[in-house]
Amino acid sequence: MATPFVVIVGRSNVGKSTLFNRMVGIAAAIVEDIPNVTRDRNYMKTEWEGKAFIAVDTGGFYPEPADDIFRQAREQVLFAIEEAEIIIHLLDGKAGLTPADIELSNMLRRSGKKILWVVNKIDVPAGEERLYDFFALGCDELIPVSAATGYNFGELMDRIVSFLPTASSKEITYPGIAVVGRPNVGKSTLVNALLGKSRMIVSSIPGTTRDSVDSVCSYYKKKYLLIDTAGIRKKGKLGFSVDRFSVVRALKSIERCDVALIVLDAIGGITEQDQKIAGIVKRHAKGAIFLLNKWDMVTEPEAAYKSLLPDIERKMWFLDYAPIITISGMEKKRITKIFPVIDEIINERKKRISTAEMNRFIGAVTTAKPVPSYRGMKVKILYMTQVDTEPPSFVIFTNHPEGIKEAYVKYIERCLRDRFSFKGTPVRIYKKVKS
C-alpha cells in the first residue's frame, strides 16, 4: 500500500511550514526533494502511533495571483490537493477569517477529500474563543493548535491518523513493476501492449492511488503486479494542467514497486524531467530498466542507438547499472524482452553473498588497489559483509571510516558488479569502525 499523503494548505504566513516541521520532526526521513518543479513544497515521511504518512508542505494559496510566480505557487497547491488523502486547511487564529480562506475552503469541499480545519496560533486554552469566527466556513469541527509551541499538537496528530487508511489484510506479494516516465513518452500504449499479450492473464484490482490502476499479470506462469501510471496526464478535477507534476505522481508508484520501467522517448531524447524521475528511482533504491520507446519511428536504428547511448550514459550516470531495451509499444516490438530482464533484476536484488566469499573478494580488491593513507595513517579494511538484500547492502569494517573516500567506495562498487553482477539494482555500501 502506498504511504498516504497528508497535505497542509492555506494562505501565506499562517504557519504551514512551522506545522510541517513539527510533524516531521518526529522521524524526519526525506521522501523527495524536487528542485525547479514546484515552489515551496516539501515531502517528508513521518509517523504517529506507529502509522506512517507523507506530510506535504505547500506554498501560500493566492485566490487571484498577480504574476507568474504566484500563479505557479497556486497551481502547485491545487496539485497537492489532487494528490492528498487528507487535507489540513490551516487558518490563522490571530489574523481571523479572510475571503481567501473562504474561497480555499469552498474549493477543498469540491475536491471530495477528507478535510481537517485547523486554527493555528492558539497558544493557550483561553485563546480558543477565537475559533468561533471560523465556524462561518460551515465546518463541523475546528482543531486549535500552536505549531510554534506544540499546544494541542497531539490531538491534531491523533485526528490525522484516525483517518488514515488501514492496510489490507490480504497483501499482494507479487513483484511490483511500475511504469513511469514523463507525459507523452508512450506509457499508456506500452501498458496496453503488455496487458494485451495473448499469453498474459489479466485481472483488474483496485489501485492504492486514485490515478493508477493495478493489474495482476501472468507471463509464462509468473505473476507480476503491474502498477500503471499511464493515467497521470489526465486533467485534475480542479481544472489545471498536471504535465509538469508527473514527477510527483511517479513518486507514489515508485515507492510501491520492486522494479521501475523508466520509459524514454527515443525521438524526443532525454530531458531534465526524465532525469528527475530516474533520480527518484535511484533514491528509493529500486531496480531499474530504461525502455527506449517509439523505436518504430526511428529511421536508422543503429545510428540512433549509437547517438542515444552516450546521451543516456552522460545524463543517467547515476543509474549506469540499469539495462537499456529498445521497444515499440505501438508495434509491440521487443516488449517480450522486458519480463526476462525484470526476473533477472529481482533475482539480483535478492542475491546474498557469504561473508567468506566477501572477504576473499575485498582482499583481492584492496591488494589490487590499496586504500590511500589518511592523515599519515594507514587505512585498513578488516573485512566486509552483506547485511541486507533488496537492495543488496554491505558494510566495510575498517580502522578509519573517514579515511575511505567516496571515490574508493565507488571503486569497490565497480568491483562488486564486475564480480557479482547485481544487474539493474543499486547496491549500498556502508563504512563502520571495527570496535
C-alpha positions in Angstrom: 0.0 0.0 0.0 1.3 3.5 -0.9 2.0 5.7 2.1 -0.9 8.3 2.4 -0.3 11.9 1.6 -1.3 14.5 4.3 -1.2 17.9 2.6 -1.1 21.2 4.5 -2.7 24.2 2.6 -3.6 27.7 3.5 -2.8 31.4 2.9 0.7 32.7 3.2 2.1 33.2 6.7 -0.5 31.1 8.5 2.3 28.8 9.8 2.2 25.9 7.4 6.0 25.3 7.4 6.1 25.5 11.2 3.4 22.9 11.5 5.1 20.8 8.8 8.5 21.0 10.6 6.8 19.9 13.9 5.1 17.0 12.2 8.2 15.6 10.6 10.5 16.3 13.5 9.4 13.0 15.0 11.0 11.0 12.3 12.3 13.2 9.6 13.0 10.8 6.7 13.2 12.8 3.5 10.9 11.3 0.8 11.6 13.6 -2.0 13.2 16.9 -2.7 12.4 18.0 -6.3 14.1 21.3 -7.2 12.9 23.5 -10.1 9.5 21.8 -10.3 7.3 23.4 -7.6 7.6 26.4 -5.4 7.8 25.9 -1.6 6.6 22.3 -1.5 8.3 19.6 0.5 7.6 15.9 1.0 8.8 14.1 4.1 7.8 10.8 5.7 6.8 10.7 9.3 4.7 8.6 11.7 2.5 8.9 14.7 1.5 6.0 17.0 3.1 3.6 14.5 1.1 4.9 11.5 3.2 6.3 8.7 2.2 9.1 6.3 3.9 11.6 4.0 3.5 15.2 5.1 3.4 17.7 2.3 4.2 21.4 2.9 2.8 23.8 0.2 3.3 27.4 -0.7 0.7 30.1 0.1 -2.6 30.0 -1.7 -3.4 33.1 -3.8 -7.0 33.4 -5.0 -6.1 35.8 -7.8 -2.3 35.7 -8.2 -0.8 38.8 -9.7 2.2 37.4 -11.5 3.5 34.1 -12.8 5.5 33.1 -9.8 2.4 33.3 -7.6 0.3 31.5 -10.3 2.8 28.7 -10.1 2.5 28.6 -6.3 -1.3 28.5 -6.6 -1.1 25.7 -9.2 1.1 23.6 -7.1 -1.3 23.9 -4.1 -4.1 22.7 -6.4 -2.0 19.8 -7.5 -1.1 18.8 -3.9 -4.9 18.8 -3.2 -5.3 16.4 -6.0 -2.7 14.0 -4.6 -3.9 14.2 -1.0 -5.7 11.6 1.0 -6.2 14.0 3.9 -6.0 17.9 3.7 -5.2 20.2 6.6 -6.7 23.6 5.9 -4.6 25.7 8.2 -6.1 29.0 9.3 -4.6 32.0 11.2 -6.2 32.4 14.6 -4.6 35.8 15.1 -5.5 37.3 11.7 -9.0 35.9 11.7 -11.1 34.7 8.8 -10.5 36.2 5.4 -12.2 36.0 1.9 -9.2 33.9 0.7 -9.9 31.4 3.5 -13.5 31.1 2.4 -12.6 30.6 -1.3 -10.0 27.9 -0.5 -12.4 26.2 1.9 -15.1 26.0 -0.9 -12.5 24.7 -3.3 -11.4 22.0 -0.8 -15.0 20.8 -0.4 -15.3 20.3 -4.2 -12.3 18.0 -4.1 -14.2 15.5 -2.1 -11.3 14.8 0.2 -11.2 14.4 3.9 -10.5 17.9 5.3 -9.4 18.9 8.8 -9.9 22.6 9.6 -7.1 23.6 11.9 -6.8 27.1 13.5 -3.1 27.9 14.2 -1.5 30.4 16.6 -3.8 29.3 19.5 -1.2 29.1 22.3 -3.4 28.6 25.4 -6.9 27.3 26.2 -8.2 30.9 26.6 -7.3 31.6 23.0 -9.8 29.0 21.8 -12.5 31.7 21.9 -11.0 32.9 18.6 -12.4 29.8 17.0 -15.9 31.0 16.7 -15.4 33.3 13.7 -14.1 30.3 11.7 -17.3 28.3 12.1 -18.6 30.6 9.3 -16.7 28.2 7.0 -19.5 25.7 7.6 -17.2 23.1 9.1 -18.4 20.7 11.9 -15.1 20.7 13.7 -12.2 23.1 14.3 -9.0 22.0 15.8 -7.0 24.6 17.7 -3.2 24.3 17.7 0.0 26.2 18.1 2.5 24.9 15.6 5.2 27.1 17.3 4.7 25.9 20.9 3.1 22.5 20.3 -0.2 23.3 22.1 -2.8 20.6 21.2 -0.5 19.1 18.7 -1.0 15.6 19.9 -4.8 15.9 19.4 -4.3 17.0 15.8 -2.0 14.1 15.1 -4.5 11.7 16.7 -7.2 13.0 14.4 -4.9 12.7 11.3 -4.0 9.1 11.9 -7.6 8.2 12.7 -8.5 9.0 9.1 -5.5 7.1 7.5 -6.5 4.1 5.5 -5.7 0.7 7.2 -3.6 -1.8 5.5 -5.4 -4.6 3.7 -5.3 -8.0 5.5 -4.7 -9.6 2.1 -1.4 -8.4 0.9 -0.3 -8.7 -2.7 3.1 -10.5 -2.7 3.8 -10.4 -6.5 6.8 -8.4 -7.7 5.7 -4.8 -8.2 6.5 -3.3 -11.6 6.0 0.5 -12.0 5.7 2.0 -15.5 7.0 5.6 -15.0 8.0 8.5 -17.3 7.1 11.9 -18.3 4.0 12.6 -20.3 3.8 11.6 -23.9 6.6 9.0 -23.9 4.1 6.2 -24.6 3.4 4.7 -21.1 -0.3 4.1 -21.9 0.5 2.4 -25.2 3.1 0.2 -23.5 0.9 -0.8 -20.7 -1.9 -1.7 -23.1 0.6 -3.7 -25.2 1.8 -5.6 -22.2 -1.6 -6.4 -20.9 -2.8 -7.3 -24.4 -0.4 -10.2 -25.0 -2.3 -13.4 -25.5 -0.1 -15.4 -23.1 -0.9 -12.9 -20.3 -3.9 -13.3 -18.0 -5.1 -10.0 -16.5 -7.4 -9.3 -13.6 -8.0 -5.7 -12.5 -7.7 -4.9 -8.8 -8.2 -1.5 -7.1 -5.1 0.7 -7.1 -4.0 2.4 -3.9 -3.7 5.7 -5.7 -6.5 7.4 -7.5 -4.8 7.8 -10.8 -3.2 4.3 -11.1 -4.8 1.0 -12.0 -3.0 -2.1 -10.9 -3.2 -5.3 -12.8 -2.0 -8.8 -11.9 -0.3 -10.1 -15.0 0.8 -13.7 -15.6 3.6 -14.1 -18.1 4.6 -17.7 -18.7 3.1 -18.7 -15.4 4.9 -15.9 -13.4 2.8 -13.2 -11.9 3.6 -9.5 -11.5 1.7 -6.6 -10.1 1.8 -4.0 -12.9 1.5 -0.5 -11.5 0.1 1.5 -14.3 0.6 5.3 -14.0 -0.4 5.9 -17.6 -3.4 8.0 -16.4 -1.4 10.7 -14.9 -1.8 13.0 -17.9 -5.5 13.5 -17.3 -6.6 16.9 -16.2 -7.4 17.1 -12.5 -10.9 17.7 -11.2 -9.8 21.2 -10.3 -9.1 22.0 -14.0 -5.4 22.6 -14.2 -2.6 21.1 -16.3 -0.6 18.4 -14.4 2.0 17.6 -17.0 4.8 19.2 -15.2 3.9 17.4 -12.0 4.4 13.8 -13.4 7.5 13.6 -11.2 5.4 13.8 -8.1 2.8 11.3 -9.2 5.6 8.9 -10.2 6.7 9.1 -6.6 3.7 7.1 -5.3 4.2 4.3 -7.9 8.0 4.1 -7.4 7.5 3.8 -3.7 5.5 0.6 -4.1 7.5 -1.1 -6.8 10.4 -3.6 -6.9 11.4 -2.6 -10.4 10.7 0.6 -12.3 10.3 0.6 -16.1 11.6 4.1 -17.0 10.1 4.9 -20.3 12.1 7.3 -22.5 11.2 8.8 -25.8 13.6 7.6 -28.5 12.6 10.5 -30.7 12.4 13.4 -28.2 15.6 12.4 -26.4 16.5 12.7 -22.7 15.0 15.6 -20.8 15.5 17.1 -17.3 12.2 15.6 -16.2 13.4 12.1 -17.3 16.5 12.7 -15.1 14.3 13.7 -12.1 12.1 10.6 -12.4 15.2 8.4 -12.7 16.6 10.1 -9.7 13.6 9.2 -7.6 14.1 5.5 -8.6 17.7 5.8 -7.5 16.9 7.4 -4.2 14.3 4.8 -3.4 16.8 2.1 -4.2 14.5 0.3 -6.7 15.5 -1.9 -9.6 15.5 0.0 -12.9 15.2 -0.7 -16.7 15.4 2.0 -19.3 12.9 1.5 -22.2 13.7 3.5 -25.3 10.2 3.6 -26.7 8.8 4.6 -30.1 11.7 2.7 -31.8 9.3 2.0 -34.7 9.7 5.7 -35.6 13.5 5.6 -35.8 14.6 5.6 -39.4 18.2 4.5 -38.8 18.2 2.3 -35.7 21.9 1.5 -35.5 23.0 5.1 -35.9 20.3 6.3 -33.5 21.3 3.9 -30.8 25.0 4.9 -31.1 23.8 8.5 -30.7 21.4 8.0 -27.8 23.6 5.7 -25.8 26.3 8.3 -24.9 23.5 10.7 -24.0 21.9 8.3 -21.6 25.2 7.4 -20.1 26.0 11.1 -19.6 22.7 12.2 -18.2 21.7 9.0 -16.4 25.2 8.3 -15.0 23.7 7.6 -11.5 21.8 4.6 -13.0 24.7 3.2 -15.0 23.7 -0.3 -13.8 20.3 -0.2 -15.4 19.9 -2.2 -18.7 18.5 -0.4 -21.8 16.0 -2.0 -24.1 14.7 -0.5 -27.3 11.0 -1.2 -27.8 7.9 -0.1 -29.6 4.7 -0.1 -27.5 2.7 0.8 -30.6 4.0 -2.0 -32.8 4.6 -4.4 -29.8 8.2 -4.9 -30.8 10.6 -6.4 -28.3 8.2 -6.0 -25.4 8.6 -9.7 -24.7 12.2 -9.0 -23.7 11.1 -6.9 -20.7 9.9 -9.6 -18.4 13.0 -11.8 -18.5 15.1 -8.8 -17.6 12.7 -8.0 -14.8 13.2 -11.6 -13.5 17.0 -11.1 -13.6 16.8 -7.9 -11.7 14.5 -9.3 -9.0 16.9 -12.2 -8.5 19.9 -9.9 -8.3 18.1 -7.8 -5.7 17.7 -10.9 -3.6 21.2 -12.2 -4.1 23.2 -12.8 -0.9 27.0 -13.3 -0.8 28.6 -15.3 2.1 30.9 -13.5 4.4 33.7 -15.9 3.5 33.3 -15.1 -0.2 33.1 -11.3 0.6 36.3 -11.4 2.5 38.1 -13.2 -0.4 36.7 -10.5 -2.7 37.7 -7.5 -0.6 41.1 -9.0 0.0 41.7 -9.1 -3.8 40.2 -5.6 -4.3 42.5 -4.0 -1.7 45.5 -5.9 -2.9 44.9 -4.6 -6.5 44.4 -1.1 -5.3 45.3 -0.4 -1.6 43.3 2.2 0.3 45.2 5.5 0.3 46.6 6.6 3.6 44.6 9.2 5.7 46.4 12.0 7.5 49.6 9.9 7.5 47.8 6.8 9.0 47.4 3.5 7.2 43.8 2.7 6.5 42.9 -1.0 6.7 39.7 -2.7 5.5 39.5 -5.6 8.1 36.5 -7.4 6.5 33.3 -6.8 4.5 30.0 -8.5 4.9 26.5 -8.3 3.4 23.9 -7.1 5.8 20.7 -6.9 3.7 19.0 -7.6 0.4 16.5 -5.7 -1.8 18.7 -3.7 -2.4 21.9 -5.6 -1.6 23.7 -3.8 1.2 27.2 -4.2 2.6 29.3 -3.0 5.5 33.0 -2.4 5.4 34.7 -2.7 8.8 37.8 -0.5 9.0 40.1 1.2 11.4 39.4 4.7 9.9 35.9 5.0 8.2 36.6 8.7 7.4 39.7 7.7 5.5 37.8 5.7 2.9 36.7 8.3 0.5 33.7 8.2 -1.8 35.9 7.5 -4.8 37.2 4.4 -3.2 33.7 3.2 -2.3 32.8 3.7 -6.0 35.8 1.6 -6.9 34.6 -1.2 -4.5 31.1 -1.0 -6.1 32.5 -1.3 -9.6 34.5 -4.4 -8.5 31.4 -5.8 -6.8 29.4 -5.5 -10.1 32.3 -7.0 -12.1 32.4 -10.0 -9.8 28.8 -10.5 -8.8 26.8 -8.5 -11.4 23.9 -7.0 -9.4 22.3 -6.2 -12.7 19.7 -3.4 -12.6 19.8 -2.8 -8.9 21.5 -0.3 -6.7 23.9 -1.6 -4.0 24.6 0.2 -0.8 28.0 0.2 0.9 28.4 1.5 4.5 31.5 2.1 6.5 31.9 1.2 10.1 34.7 1.3 12.6 35.8 -2.1 14.0 35.1 -2.0 17.7 
